[in-house]
Amino acid sequence: MTRVSRMPITSLAVCLVLAVACGGGGVDPAGDSAAESGDPPGAESRSIRNAYFGDVHVHTKYSFDAYIFGTRADPDDAYRFAKGEPLTHAAGIEMSLKAPLDFLAVADHATYLGMFEQMDNPDSSVGGHPLSIALRSAATPADRSAVFQEVLPRERGFVKPDDLLDLDVVASAWQKIVEAAERHNDPGNFTTFIGYEFTAGGRRGENLHRNVIFRDSKVPGIPFSRIEANNNPELLWDWMDEQRAQGIDSLAIPHNSNGSDGWMFQLTDRAGDPIDKAYAEQRMRNEPLVEVTQVKGTSDTHPLLSPNDEWADFGIMERTIGSDFPSQPQGSYVREAYLNGLALEEEQGFNPFRFALIGSSDTHNAAGSFREDDYWSKTGLLDITPEQRGSVPRKDTGEYDDPTRQYWGASGLAAVWAESNTREDVFRAFQRKETFATTGPRMRVRFFAGYDLDKTTLAGDDGIARAYAEGVAMGGDLMADGTGRSPRFLVWAIRDATTDPLDRLQVIKGWTEQGTHHEMVYDVACSSGSTVDGAPHRCSDNGATVDVTTCSTHEGEGASELEALWQDPDFDPNQRAFYYVRVLQNPTCRWSTWDAIRAGVQPKPSLPATIQERAWSSPIWYVPGHDGGGD
């Protein structure tokens, strides 16, 4: 039975009469686009903000790798797909969304932007290059993979001089990307952002990639790439600061840090010197967000970093990008970065890791795959079949391939709480960090903290407005009030009605004490309605099951909504801490199990048969005293 669950003592019916907050805004209760508020587009109330879902990491034919993989869709195709039109995959299958997205950014690789389309033309300026000839003769996925591997050292800046790059071609492709974004931007209905990917990394595939998203139509004549930066993101930040001084505002979003081999959240700069205050301030000025989930896995945490978190083993990709090298967990995951940031703030007064969370797809098909039961993976003709993905044995040998892509998934989406679906308001939500991430389902998450929040806060039609007025929303700082009072946290989630119900609502807390990192996962609302005997912070099993022979589900006590008014039982008013929300959906089949069922074989034993889709809020940081930062 689907129901709203309430935990004893700590619970609060957040949405009792809040039809606007729970069913209106950018999405309806089913999680689909376009609310039926009765207001014209863009005229939503500015006192409550609305949930909008999008993808800011989409590659089209202008990306060197997407072109090698067979993708020929352009930015116009990507935007039409996001608005609800079907798009044909390079292999001929039709790709479509259940419901349109609210916003999208094409983020093609700046390096070699548009070059491979020119290389495919024997009469172009680069048509006679050996790599161009190899590209045109690539007839099989293995041929395409060989071209990709040959390009990687060049793309990463390790082949000099570069006799392939033509900056006039890059500038022309960039202009086409800009023009497409301008054509499809429809304030109040569909928002486009002009953007690109700054692709930097090491010889072993260590990832330092960022997506650069511009505030509005003011953009440079050519994107800043690893060519100028020599694989150093700090030079990207310098460039962004220079552009901002000229009226061109942007933000950079690190992504897929799980494949960074510890590079993404190092405690030194690229020169190997310890991080200092200037570094922290510049990084936070330019990088308020991190992409925590995408097709190449999830970068929340790792079982080796969070051994007491039963749900840490999710979306783990153990390898660096485009390689078989292992990626070390330390320095590669968000939660550890939050903890390291707290320690730096406590010891030295600055924090370079005070960022918010979003998801996005990193599709190289111009179309994100957000559903495990309708999965077309990422890399065009290289992984469109189950055999290529390693989920089904090859017919000729009966053996499984062992590609990295077997660990990928149908993820993720960026979500914001914004006043309207416009570039201005969505970008402002990015900047103030009022964002959350999902693995694909359009579940919605609210998170507030304050000292005066109580069960009457949301008792009227102005409830969400009162929560904003009386508390701090996700992404913000909660300052100590000087009395030692324990704050209250208002936590709420609503399911995407097109997917399965919710299992539980959790608050993840992190703090440091005497140089040691600590974290705790609290179940604060349970669809089962009860906790485990002897474990007051852990929900009992709600009875939801999956039949992995058919992928049919039994919902058990799954909930449509979960909510809580929660206080930290271990609160110390003198201790810095961060809190963020994780929402877990009932288990469902993983894409690899769907592949196996459709092929008439058993699911691959080494892969998870089921997953729990999830969402994460951005943190709220508790700051003791009045010496902390703010937004």
TACORJO-V444930 format. One record per pair of residues at least 24 apart in sequence whose C-alpha atoms are under 6 Angstrom apart, sorted by the first residue. I is the first residue (numbers start at 1). GAP is how many residues later the second one is. Records with the same first field share a line. If there is no record, write none. Layout:
I->GAP, GAP
This chain:
1->556
2->556, 557
3->556, 557
4->555, 556, 557, 558
5->522, 524, 557
7->518, 522
10->554, 555, 556
11->553, 554
12->552, 553
18->443
25->25
26->24, 25, 26
30->466, 467
31->411, 465
32->67
41->147
42->146, 378
46->373
47->418
48->416, 417
49->368, 369, 370
50->367, 368
51->365, 366
52->50, 363, 364
53->48, 49, 361, 362
54->47, 48, 49, 50, 359, 360
55->49, 305, 358, 359
56->48, 49, 304
57->50, 303, 304, 305
58->48, 49, 304, 305, 308
59->48, 49, 304, 305, 307
60->306
62->51, 52
63->45, 46, 50
64->52
66->298
68->76
69->310, 311, 312
70->310, 311
71->294
76->104
78->288
102->88
103->87, 88, 89
104->88
105->87, 88
107->88, 89, 90
108->88, 89
109->88
110->87, 115
111->114
113->57
114->56, 59
141->241
171->51
187->235
188->233, 234
191->231, 232
198->27
200->26, 31
205->115, 116
206->54, 55, 114
207->52, 53
208->56
209->45
210->42, 43, 44, 45
211->41, 42
212->39, 40
213->37, 38
214->35, 36
215->34, 35
218->30
219->29
251->35, 36
252->34, 35
253->34, 36, 37
254->36
255->36
257->75
258->41, 74, 75
259->60, 61, 62, 68
260->72
261->66, 67
262->66, 68, 69, 70
264->68
265->66
266->65
277->73
280->71, 72
288->67
289->66, 67, 68
290->67
291->66, 67, 68
292->67
293->66, 119
294->65, 66, 67, 117, 118
295->66, 113, 114, 115, 116
296->112
297->111
299->34
300->33, 34, 35
301->32, 34
317->90
356->77, 262
357->79, 80, 261
358->56, 78, 79
359->53, 54, 55, 78
360->52, 53, 54
361->50, 51
369->41
370->40, 41, 70
371->39
372->38, 218, 219
373->218
391->201
392->204
411->28, 29
412->26, 27, 28
413->24, 25, 27
433->42
434->40, 41
435->183
436->180, 181, 182
437->178, 179
438->176, 177
439->174, 175
441->55
442->54
443->51, 52, 53
444->49, 50
445->47, 48
446->45, 46
447->26, 27, 43, 44
448->24, 25, 41, 42
449->39, 40
450->37, 38
451->36, 37
474->144, 145, 146
475->143, 144, 145
476->144
477->143, 144, 145, 153
478->143, 144
479->143, 144
480->144, 145
484->89
488->78, 79
489->76, 77
490->75
491->72, 73
492->70, 71
493->68, 69
494->66, 67
495->65
501->57, 58, 59, 84, 85
502->56, 57, 83, 84
503->24, 55, 81, 82, 83
504->80
505->78
506->75, 76
507->73, 74
508->71, 72
509->69, 70
510->67, 68
511->66
527->30, 31, 32
528->29
551->38
574->50
576->46, 47
577->44, 45
578->42, 43, 44
579->40, 41
580->37, 38, 39
581->35, 36
582->33, 34
583->31, 32
584->30
585->27, 28, 29
586->26
587->24, 25
